[in-house]
Amino acid sequence: MKHFVSSIQENMHGLLEHMFVDYANLLRSKYPNKTIRNAAVFASGVPEFARFGYIELIDARKGIPEEIPDFLVRTIKRSKRQPIWMPGPNFPDEPFDVYDQMKPYMLGNQLLWLHTPSQKPITWRIKWRGAAREGGSKSVH
């Protein structure tokens, strides 16, 4: 069991790792005759998640997008390793919603992803930026 770490980079990597292990397990149950490796799901999923805006690679040395919430900006700037993966603009407000929006499947031996865009507006960046401007309240709902 991994423990909580304060680095957003390690937290995002841990979240992705956990999600892709879950995806691999789902694929194994759906395709029992196929060999499905966690690393293959991770390698296939990261570019797809980036393409659809669920994660993005941020490099403080090249500039940080304006819409990134202040608490993430400070973390990005403090990170010793650049660039780092961060939640992207389409990362859902409820992280488990991503399972409804991104679904892996096998076509022969190829691992592919089915993307179903969210019908809900994505507001987490707006809420966190607004909370930081209004006094830094961490309780955002």
C-alpha positions in Angstrom: 0.0 0.0 0.0 1.3 3.4 -0.9 1.1 6.3 1.5 0.0 9.8 0.8 2.7 12.0 -0.6 2.7 15.7 -0.7 3.9 16.0 -4.3 1.1 16.5 -6.8 3.4 14.9 -9.4 3.6 11.7 -7.4 -0.1 11.9 -6.5 -1.1 12.3 -10.2 1.2 9.5 -11.2 -0.3 7.3 -8.4 -3.9 8.2 -9.5 -3.1 7.3 -13.1 -1.3 4.1 -12.1 -4.2 3.0 -9.9 -6.7 3.8 -12.7 -4.8 1.9 -15.3 -4.4 -1.1 -13.1 -8.2 -1.1 -12.7 -8.5 -0.8 -16.4 -6.2 -3.7 -16.9 -8.2 -5.8 -14.5 -11.4 -4.9 -16.3 -9.8 -5.9 -19.6 -8.6 -9.2 -18.2 -12.1 -10.1 -17.0 -13.6 -9.1 -20.4 -10.9 -10.9 -22.4 -9.7 -13.9 -20.4 -7.8 -15.5 -23.2 -5.6 -12.4 -23.8 -2.4 -11.5 -22.0 -2.9 -7.9 -20.7 -0.1 -6.2 -19.0 -0.5 -3.2 -16.7 2.4 -1.5 -18.4 0.7 -1.9 -21.8 -2.5 -0.3 -20.5 -0.5 2.6 -19.0 1.5 3.1 -22.2 -1.6 3.1 -24.3 -3.8 5.1 -21.9 -1.5 8.1 -21.2 -1.4 9.4 -24.8 -5.2 8.9 -25.1 -5.9 10.7 -21.8 -3.6 13.5 -22.9 -5.3 13.7 -26.3 -8.7 14.1 -24.7 -7.5 16.7 -22.1 -7.8 14.5 -19.0 -4.1 15.0 -18.2 -1.6 17.5 -19.5 2.1 17.8 -19.4 3.2 21.1 -17.7 6.7 22.5 -17.8 7.2 25.6 -15.6 10.3 26.5 -17.5 8.2 27.1 -20.6 5.2 28.7 -18.9 2.2 27.7 -17.0 -1.3 28.1 -18.5 -3.3 30.9 -17.0 -6.3 28.7 -16.1 -4.2 26.4 -13.8 -5.4 27.0 -10.2 -3.0 28.8 -7.9 -2.4 25.9 -5.5 -1.3 23.8 -8.5 0.9 26.7 -9.9 2.9 26.8 -6.6 3.3 23.0 -6.7 4.4 23.0 -10.3 7.0 25.7 -9.6 8.4 23.9 -6.6 8.7 20.6 -8.5 12.3 19.6 -9.1 11.4 17.4 -12.0 10.0 19.2 -15.0 7.8 18.6 -17.0 5.1 17.0 -14.8 1.7 15.5 -15.5 -1.3 17.4 -14.1 -5.0 17.0 -14.3 -6.1 18.5 -17.6 -8.9 20.8 -18.5 -11.3 17.9 -19.2 -10.5 16.0 -16.0 -13.9 15.5 -14.4 -15.0 17.2 -11.2 -15.7 13.7 -9.8 -12.6 11.6 -10.7 -14.5 8.3 -11.0 -16.5 9.8 -13.8 -13.5 9.2 -16.0 -14.4 5.5 -16.0 -17.6 6.4 -17.8 -15.8 8.6 -20.3 -12.8 6.5 -21.2 -13.2 2.8 -21.7 -10.5 0.4 -23.1 -11.3 -2.5 -25.4 -9.3 -5.0 -27.5 -9.4 -5.2 -31.3 -7.4 -8.3 -32.1 -4.2 -7.7 -30.1 -4.5 -3.9 -30.2 -5.6 -2.0 -27.1 -7.9 0.9 -28.0 -9.9 3.5 -26.1 -13.5 4.5 -26.5 -14.1 8.1 -25.5 -17.5 9.3 -24.5 -17.4 13.1 -23.7 -19.0 14.2 -20.5 -22.4 15.8 -20.6 -21.5 17.7 -17.4 -19.6 21.0 -17.5 -16.0 20.7 -16.1 -15.8 23.3 -13.4 -13.0 22.2 -11.0 -10.4 24.7 -12.3 -12.9 27.5 -12.2 -14.0 26.7 -8.7 -10.5 26.4 -7.4 -9.3 29.6 -9.0 -12.4 31.4 -7.6 -11.8 30.0 -4.1 -8.2 31.2 -4.2 -9.3 34.7 -5.1 -12.0 34.7 -2.4 -9.7 33.9 0.4 -8.3 30.5 -0.2 -11.1 28.4 1.2 -10.4 24.7 0.6 -14.0 23.6 0.8 -15.2 24.0 -2.7 -18.6 22.6 -3.7 
